[in-house]
Amino acid sequence: MMSRCVQYIEEQYLRDTFTSIAEHVGCDDKTVHTLAGDYIKRLNG
């Protein structure tokens, strides 16, 4: 996945549902969930 797409997901995950973001980006909602989880871990680490 392109880094710009990952950055977009990281910016949007608090504003919208995983399903909505996934539909907008064109990927699975589980992918959005995983990327959001990884982002949270980086912020807390």
C-alpha positions as CSV (number, residue, x, y, z in Angstrom):
1,M,0.0,0.0,0.0
2,M,1.3,3.4,-0.9
3,S,2.5,5.6,2.0
4,R,0.1,8.4,1.1
5,C,-2.8,6.0,1.4
6,V,-1.6,4.7,4.8
7,Q,-1.2,8.4,6.0
8,Y,-4.7,9.1,4.8
9,I,-6.1,6.2,6.8
10,E,-4.2,7.3,9.9
11,E,-5.6,10.8,9.6
12,Q,-9.2,9.6,9.0
13,Y,-9.6,6.7,11.4
14,L,-10.9,8.9,14.3
15,R,-13.3,10.8,12.0
16,D,-15.0,8.0,10.1
17,T,-15.8,4.3,10.3
18,F,-13.3,1.6,9.2
19,T,-15.8,0.4,6.6
20,S,-16.4,3.9,5.2
21,I,-12.6,4.6,4.9
22,A,-12.1,1.2,3.3
23,E,-14.8,1.9,0.7
24,H,-13.2,5.3,-0.1
25,V,-9.7,3.9,-0.4
26,G,-10.7,0.7,-2.1
27,C,-9.4,-1.9,0.4
28,D,-10.8,-4.2,3.1
29,D,-12.0,-2.8,6.4
30,K,-9.8,-5.3,8.2
31,T,-6.8,-3.6,6.5
32,V,-8.0,-0.2,7.8
33,H,-8.4,-1.7,11.3
34,T,-4.9,-3.1,11.2
35,L,-3.3,0.1,10.0
36,A,-5.2,2.1,12.7
37,G,-4.0,-0.3,15.4
38,D,-0.4,0.0,14.2
39,Y,-0.7,3.8,14.2
40,I,-2.0,3.7,17.8
41,K,0.9,1.5,18.9
42,R,3.4,3.9,17.3
43,L,1.8,6.9,19.1
44,N,1.9,5.1,22.4
45,G,5.4,3.7,22.0
